[in-house]
Amino acid sequence: MQMPIIDKEEKTFRDPYIFASDAKAIILDNVLVNLFMLMRNNGARIKLMLRAGKFHDIKSLKRYFQILEERTDVKGYSDNPDAIESWLRSSLVNMVFRGKAKENVASMRPLHLESYRIRNQRHTRDYNSADQIFIMLNQRPEVMKSLKDYLSVGWDNASRKLVDSPTLDVDTAGILHLIKLIDIDTKASSSQIVIKPLLEKQANLFCDDIMRLLAYQHNIPRSVFIDYLRILVGFHLSLYFQKLVYLLPKMVKEGTIEVVDDWSQVVDMTDKLESDVAPIACADMNITLNGLIDYIRASYSIRVMRRIVTPHTSVATALSMIKNPTLDINANINASLRNVYNKYYAIAAENQQEAEQNVKDLQDYLQFEETPLDKYVQCLMKVGAAYQLKFSRDFLDKASMKNEASALIIDGRSRKHPRRGAIGSKLLEVMVQLLVLNQSSTGVLESRPLSIRQLAKEIRERYGLIIDGTDEIRFKDADIKTHLAFKENMSALKNKLRQIGFYTDLSDASSLQKIRPRYKFNY
């Protein structure tokens, strides 16, 4: 059967009211660069003031330093041009195809809010993932402002000059000197509509993690802070998407956004491809991957309903309409279906028999769908589901930093070792730094020690990630092998904590096995 013919606007999948990111293989540094642009310009994407065919490269950046030296803003470039180039390549810029003939500058490293001013747009695509993070941050404007204030330190936008700051490192200062020479088009190319995130609790959790990270702004180097921020952005993009894959079909089925969030996932801490806990973690990940097709169908259903009722209809209203469609809504959907049939007939209009067979094939394909909406969504699925399915996996892998030190997902190189949830050592470090902080009744964040079991429990309660499943209802009747697997997982957690310097065995007594905060303060 040939593909149904659907108008481009109708088969569009992305809906910011559901999830703003496109299903693409993203680069998290690009997400940060574009996020900084959105934060700096109140949600607007800003165009660069570059002439057609012009772009930034290492030569042009070295030329900027030469101009700065002529203006006496910096000195020493003429004496050390090779050293400056090495500094640019190693510390100041992100590059694509590094070391190859077609290497090029993507952007400045996202060390400062103004880093976005120097970028080659074709190499810094974020596929709207920055919009999703901006929507989530906008849930708590005070957190957005605090993060923006920290990222803006060292630069006065009115005078376009550096402002002395004891926290400004040499790499950030170098970036700020370069952007003095860069103009941007202050007219927004597009403005971000104020959108509430569909999963408000998940957005609030992200904002709370950012607030806790900001507690360290005077204690850790800027580059470490930015690295933690990058990890958090990827981690929460992945968590948000995985929860959406799990919850959106339930929302469509129940006709409301108020569904029970009982998502959880076992994570493998062992770093062994054939650990005892690996089959459990793989089974949980398969639930997410196999749920993608239902998520795609649910997204199409909501988008179709919102387009038919009115583009500004809320997701909650669309869900209610899907559950209880009116006669007018069904009539509109049937009209769209007839339009598809007519186009399908027109493919072979010169041969009536073939045209009629085309329509019959389509009708047979849709015969098991009950409602007009189901039939129309199935047409959309035939056209776009395979694409979304493939690239949704790519998006999930990249957002989850697969197989990196900060991974939320790992896998092996063969089908024998499929994807499974994990917590990489750098991601664990970020989690520990956040979870050793406790908010008092007065709203002050205070550092405190944590036991190993407390840490595992808080990771479970806060993020839904299961390290020790012996207390989980779904494992209450588990066999001894499963209990031994979770025991091995907890031992692996201890080993990782030792490796990152948060835990030292002082005694066999569990009461003395504590994770000690690196920084003690009230924020």
ABEGO torsion letter per residue (X at the ends): XBBBBBBAAAABABBAAABABBBBBBBAAAAAAAAAAAAAAGGBBBBBBBBBGBBBBAAAAAAAAAAAAAAGABBGAAABAAAAAAAAAAAABBBBGBGBAABBBABBBBABAAAAABBBAAAABAGGAAAAAAAAAAABAAAAAAAAAAAABGBBAAAGBBBBBAABBAAAAAAAAAAAABBBBABBABBBBBBBBABAAAAAAAAAAAAAAAAAAAABBAAAAAAAAAAAAAAAAAAAAAAAAAAAAAAAAAGBABBBBABBBBBBAAGBAABAAAAAAAAAAAAAAAAAAAAAAAAAAAAAAAAAABAABBAAAAAAAAABBBAAAAAAAAAAAAAAAAAAAAAAAABAAAAAAAAAAAAAAAAABABAAAAAAAAAAAAAAAAAAAAAAAAAAAAAGBGBAABABBBBABAABBBBBBBBAAAAAAAAAAAABBBBAAGBBBBBBBBAAAAAAAAAAAAGBBABAAABAAAAABBAAAAAAAAAAAAAAAAAAAAAGABBBABABAAABBBBBABBBBX
